[in-house]
Amino acid sequence: MYQDEIVEQIHKEREKYAQSFNYDLNAIFEDLQQKEIKSGHKLSQLPIKRQLKTKSPQNSPEKPASLK
């Protein structure tokens, strides 16, 4: 299988970064938020995508006996 040196380096750096926070996702998230604030770049926030509610056969009302 082909191994890309750049991808391998990204994986190593990501692993070191996570390890530096003892793999604590909350701490990683907090650090990233602080870096984002300190960057001074104007950031955009995308709206939350809402999922369309679809009717599943399990949730649909039972048909009257006369229509079965």
DATANOR-V590656 format. One record per pair of residues at least 12 apart in sequence whose ideal C-beta (glycine too) atoms are under 7 Angstrom apart, sorted by the first residue. I is the first residue (numbers start at 1). J is the second residue. Records with the same first field share a line. If there is no record, write none. Layout:
I: J  J
This chain:
none
